[in-house]
Amino acid sequence: MPSLEIDKPTIKQMDVIQSAWNKIRAQLETEKARIYEAIGNYPSPIAACDQQFNYLLEEQIRISRELHRLNEATTASLTIADSIELIDEFIRSSGYVDPEAEQTIRSYLQEGLSRLYP
């Protein structure tokens, strides 16, 4: 990826960064919908010791935390290099961004920003 020593990102750079965050958000929202659907379709009665159901409830909490973390990250006022680093750290640490989505996001960022720095 090109060296980015810019203090204040341009609008085009921020569009690329925001689009990357939107791709991450879409991945998380898809996972959230899958978890909520699994909970909603879970057969009743639900025993208090049902491990699968409890796991789904824990997943529901974790995905909500991931979305909260994403919201905080997208509102941070950062340099373009810091934004890229934050996106990289987020997708590496998230349990919900699958490898294919991670590769797509990284490629999108690299291509989008390289067009701005030929």
Backbone hydrogen bonds, N-H to C=O, Kabsch-Sander energy under -0.5 kcal/mol:
donor,donor_aa,acceptor,acceptor_aa,energy
5,E,3,S,-0.6
14,M,10,T,-2.5
15,D,11,I,-2.1
16,V,12,K,-1.9
17,I,13,Q,-2.6
18,Q,14,M,-3.2
19,S,15,D,-2.3
20,A,16,V,-2.0
21,W,17,I,-2.3
22,N,18,Q,-2.4
23,K,19,S,-2.0
24,I,20,A,-2.0
25,R,21,W,-2.9
26,A,22,N,-2.4
27,Q,23,K,-1.9
28,L,24,I,-2.5
29,E,25,R,-3.0
30,T,26,A,-2.2
31,E,27,Q,-2.0
32,K,28,L,-2.6
33,A,29,E,-2.5
34,R,30,T,-2.2
35,I,31,E,-2.4
36,Y,32,K,-2.8
37,E,33,A,-2.4
38,A,34,R,-2.2
39,I,35,I,-2.3
40,G,36,Y,-2.7
41,N,37,E,-2.3
42,Y,39,I,-1.1
47,A,45,P,-0.7
50,D,47,A,-1.9
51,Q,49,C,-0.9
54,N,50,D,-2.3
55,Y,51,Q,-2.4
56,L,52,Q,-2.1
57,L,53,F,-2.2
58,E,54,N,-2.2
59,E,55,Y,-2.5
60,Q,56,L,-2.1
61,I,57,L,-1.7
62,R,58,E,-2.5
63,I,59,E,-2.8
64,S,60,Q,-1.6
65,R,61,I,-2.0
66,E,62,R,-2.3
67,L,63,I,-2.3
68,H,64,S,-2.0
69,R,65,R,-2.7
70,L,66,E,-2.5
71,N,67,L,-2.5
72,E,68,H,-2.2
73,A,69,R,-2.2
74,T,70,L,-2.5
75,T,71,N,-0.9
76,A,72,E,-0.5
76,A,73,A,-0.9
78,L,76,A,-0.9
80,I,6,I,-0.7
83,S,79,T,-2.3
84,I,80,I,-2.3
85,E,81,A,-2.3
86,L,82,D,-2.5
87,I,83,S,-2.4
88,D,84,I,-2.6
89,E,85,E,-2.6
90,F,86,L,-2.5
91,I,87,I,-2.6
92,R,88,D,-1.9
93,S,89,E,-2.0
94,S,90,F,-1.6
98,D,96,Y,-0.9
102,E,98,D,-2.7
103,Q,99,P,-2.4
104,T,100,E,-2.3
105,I,101,A,-2.6
106,R,102,E,-2.6
107,S,103,Q,-2.6
108,Y,104,T,-2.6
109,L,105,I,-2.6
110,Q,106,R,-2.5
111,E,107,S,-3.0
112,G,108,Y,-3.0
113,L,109,L,-2.6
114,S,110,Q,-2.1
115,R,111,E,-1.5
116,L,112,G,-0.6
116,L,113,L,-0.5
117,Y,113,L,-0.9
